[in-house]
Amino acid sequence: MILDGTKSATQTSMDTVLDILANKYRRRLLFALLEHNPQEDDDIQIPSDIHIENEDLKGLKTEMVHVHLPKLEKASFIMWDREVHEVREGSQFEEIRPLLQLMRDNPDKLPEGLL
């Protein structure tokens, strides 16, 4: 991750990282990949403080497939095998790993609900 505004072909910009982490469902998926790689894309990581009705869950799954997973894949944070419904760490996952670990390991220093 580059903080000085320069970017090579293999480094992710801070703007991209913050954009990716701006959504709680993308954050949850990335945190899940820290613990277990690969993940099934129909095993959506839903924050425990959010109550989702069954009809909303269907919409969330649609949003994951059409918005969140493609966005994570485009940033190369995940590799998504649509045929077997599997998500694994992408080629740029190591760029975001230190930030994810820092967030995961220091929840008491973050605003409530961020994780």
N, C-alpha and C positions, 0 to 999 in steps of 0.2 A: 504494500500500500504506500502510495506516495503522498506526502503532505505539502510539498513545495510547488505543486502545480505542474511539474513535468510528469511525463508518462511514457513508459516504453511499451512495446507490444505485449509484454507479459505482465504488466502491472496494472492494477485496477485503480481508478481515480477515487478519491474520497467522496465525490458527488455520487458516483455509482454505488459505493458501499452504503452511504446514508440513504439513498433512494431505495435500495434493496431492503435495508433494515427498517424502513419507515412503516412497513406493514407487519402486524403481529403474526399473521399466518406464515409469511415468509421467514420471519425470525424463528418461529417455532420449528419449522422444517429444518432450518440450518442448525439450530440447537440440537435437534434430534439426530442429525448427521454427525455431530460431535460424539455422540454416545454410541450410535449404531449406524453403520454404513453397510449395506443399502437400506432404504426405506421403501415401503410400498406406497405408491402415490394415492391409493384410496384410504390410507391410514393417516388422515389429516390430523395434524397436531393442533388441537383446539385449546387455547388457554383455559385453565380451570375456573377462572373468574367470569367466564362468559357462558351464559345459558343459551343454547341454540335449539330451537324447535326442529322437528324432523323435516318440515318443508324448507326451513332455512338451511339445514344441513345439505340438502340436495343443491341448493343455490350456491353454497360455499364450495361444494365439490366441483360444480361447473366453473366457478370463478378460479379455483385452483388450476384446473385443466386448461382454461383459456387465457388466464392472466398471470397468475403467480408462478406456476411451473415454467411457462415459456420465458418469463422475465428472468428467473434464476438461471435458466439454461442459456439464454442470450449472454448473460454476464459470465458464463462459464463457471458459476459456483456449483452447479449440479450437472450431471449427465442424466437424462431422462429417457428411459426405454419405454416407449408407449405400448409396445406389443406385450411386454410382460408386466407392465405397471410397476416399474422399479425406478427409484431415484437413488443415485449415489453421488459421492463427491465428484465435482468437476475439476477441470485443470486449474482453475483459479481459487479453489476452496482454501488452499493454504494461505492465500493473501488475506482472507477474512478470518481464518481460524484464531489468530491471537486476540482479535477484538471480541469474537464470540466467547472465547474462554475467559477473557477479562470480565465481560458482562455476566456470564454464568457464575463465575467464582465470587462476584461481589454484588449480589442482589440487594444487599442492605444499603449500598451506596447509590443505587439507581432509583428513579421515581417509581412509585408503586404501579404495577400493571405493565411495566416495560417488558418484562420477560414473559 
